Amino acid sequence: MQIITEKQPIVADQAGVWEGEYVHLDADHNIIDRHKSRLVCRLTDGPDGVAKLSQTNIYTWADGTQEIRYFDGTFQGDRIWIKNDLIDGFVGALNYDETNRTIMVGWTRTHEPDFRYYEMITVAEDGDAKNRTWHWYRKGRLFQRTVINENRVSRDWQAYDDPSYYSYRPRAAL
């Protein structure tokens, strides 16, 4: 985690627990889905000395269903690289943002070569709120956006962690 703190301090500061709401919009700005979220973001130094980021996203819908997604990556060069069965991408601070409040995320889906996803995260000056905007592309054309507002619940992610958070669980009733 030390290297991420030194080279990407705004990314390192995302460690903790965040709660908010995702609103998914089609290309014409119509709401197609919305749900609550809790993110557990962990930054650690692995036993091999490699800095690692892992994140669990817990989505909960008004009908009581829930989905859990898990992502992890390693710090290499100037960003965190994520590669798993679902995605291949990166997370990194936007170096030319003089306010040092912006993070960019980009990835492709492993089994959908025509799919691209880009996210901009803007972190509040106090570090305890953030706004995220996703842009979803298929065959080079925008087909969906997601708007997310989140607040930090805790910096102590260990207090909220759970062994069940380290694998994918599709949307299902609680």
C-alpha positions in Angstrom: 0.0 0.0 0.0 2.9 2.3 0.7 3.8 2.6 -3.0 0.2 3.4 -3.9 0.1 6.0 -1.2 3.3 7.6 -2.6 2.5 7.4 -6.3 -1.3 7.6 -6.3 -2.4 9.3 -3.0 -6.0 10.0 -4.2 -6.4 6.3 -5.2 -4.9 5.1 -1.9 -7.4 7.4 0.0 -10.3 5.4 -1.4 -9.6 2.6 1.1 -12.6 2.2 3.4 -16.3 1.7 3.2 -18.6 3.7 0.9 -22.4 3.8 0.6 -24.5 5.4 -2.1 -26.8 4.9 -5.0 -26.3 3.9 -8.6 -28.7 5.3 -11.2 -28.4 3.6 -14.7 -29.5 5.6 -17.7 -30.0 4.5 -21.3 -28.4 6.6 -24.1 -31.5 8.9 -24.1 -31.2 9.5 -20.3 -34.1 7.3 -19.3 -33.7 5.6 -15.9 -33.4 1.8 -16.6 -32.2 0.7 -13.1 -31.3 2.1 -9.7 -30.1 0.5 -6.5 -28.2 1.1 -3.3 -24.6 0.2 -2.9 -21.9 -0.5 -0.3 -18.3 -0.7 -1.5 -15.5 -2.2 0.7 -12.2 -0.9 -0.8 -9.0 -2.5 0.5 -5.4 -1.5 -0.1 -2.7 -3.9 1.1 0.8 -4.9 0.5 0.9 -8.6 -0.5 3.3 -11.1 1.0 5.3 -10.8 -2.2 5.7 -7.0 -1.6 3.3 -6.1 -4.4 0.8 -3.4 -3.6 -2.8 -4.6 -4.1 -6.2 -3.1 -4.4 -9.3 -5.2 -3.9 -12.9 -4.0 -3.8 -16.2 -5.7 -3.1 -19.4 -4.0 -4.4 -22.6 -5.0 -2.7 -25.7 -3.9 -4.6 -29.1 -3.9 -3.0 -32.4 -3.3 -4.9 -35.7 -2.0 -3.5 -37.2 -5.5 -4.1 -34.8 -7.0 -1.5 -32.5 -8.7 -4.0 -28.7 -8.3 -3.7 -25.6 -8.9 -5.9 -22.0 -9.0 -4.8 -19.1 -8.3 -7.2 -15.4 -8.7 -6.3 -12.4 -7.1 -8.1 -8.7 -7.1 -7.4 -5.6 -5.7 -9.0 -1.9 -4.9 -8.5 0.0 -1.7 -8.8 2.4 -1.6 -11.7 4.0 1.4 -13.3 1.7 4.3 -12.8 -1.7 2.6 -12.1 -3.5 -0.4 -10.7 -4.2 -3.1 -13.3 -7.2 -5.4 -12.9 -7.5 -8.6 -14.8 -10.0 -11.4 -14.0 -12.6 -13.6 -15.7 -14.9 -10.6 -16.3 -12.7 -7.6 -16.9 -9.3 -6.3 -18.0 -8.6 -2.7 -17.1 -6.9 0.0 -15.0 -7.5 2.5 -12.2 -5.3 5.6 -11.9 -5.2 9.2 -10.8 -5.6 11.8 -13.6 -2.2 13.4 -13.3 -3.0 16.6 -15.2 -5.8 17.4 -12.8 -4.1 20.1 -10.7 -6.7 19.7 -7.9 -5.6 16.0 -7.5 -9.3 15.0 -7.0 -9.9 12.9 -10.2 -9.5 9.2 -10.8 -10.0 7.4 -14.2 -11.1 3.8 -14.7 -11.2 2.0 -17.9 -11.8 -1.6 -18.9 -13.0 -4.1 -21.5 -15.0 -7.2 -20.8 -13.1 -10.3 -21.3 -15.8 -12.1 -23.3 -17.2 -9.0 -25.1 -14.4 -7.5 -27.2 -16.7 -4.8 -28.5 -17.5 -3.5 -25.0 -15.7 -0.6 -23.4 -16.3 1.1 -20.1 -14.9 4.4 -18.8 -15.4 5.9 -15.4 -14.5 9.3 -13.9 -14.4 9.6 -10.1 -14.4 13.1 -8.6 -13.5 13.1 -4.9 -14.7 15.9 -2.6 -12.0 18.0 -1.0 -12.7 16.5 2.4 -12.2 13.0 0.9 -15.4 11.7 2.4 -17.8 12.0 -0.6 -17.3 11.2 -4.3 -19.3 11.3 -7.5 -18.8 8.8 -10.2 -19.9 8.8 -13.9 -19.7 5.7 -16.0 -19.9 5.7 -19.8 -20.7 2.3 -21.4 -19.8 1.7 -25.1 -20.6 -1.2 -27.4 -19.1 -1.2 -30.9 -17.8 2.3 -30.3 -21.3 3.8 -29.5 -22.6 4.9 -26.1 -25.5 2.8 -24.9 -25.6 3.5 -21.2 -24.5 5.8 -18.5 -24.4 5.3 -14.7 -24.4 8.2 -12.2 -23.2 7.4 -8.6 -23.1 9.5 -5.5 -21.3 8.0 -2.5 -20.3 8.9 1.0 -17.6 7.3 3.1 -19.0 5.3 6.1 -15.6 4.4 7.5 -11.9 4.3 6.8 -11.7 1.0 8.7 -12.6 -1.5 6.0 -11.5 -4.4 8.2 -14.4 -3.8 10.6 -16.9 -4.3 7.7 -15.1 -7.1 5.8 -16.6 -10.6 5.4 -15.2 -13.8 3.9 -18.3 -14.0 1.6 -17.2 -10.7 0.0 -14.4 -12.3 -2.0 -16.4 -14.0 -4.8 -19.1 -13.1 -7.2 -22.7 -13.7 -6.1 -25.4 -13.0 -8.8 -28.5 -11.0 -8.0 -30.8 -13.0 -5.8 -33.2 -12.6 -2.9 -31.5 -12.1 0.5 
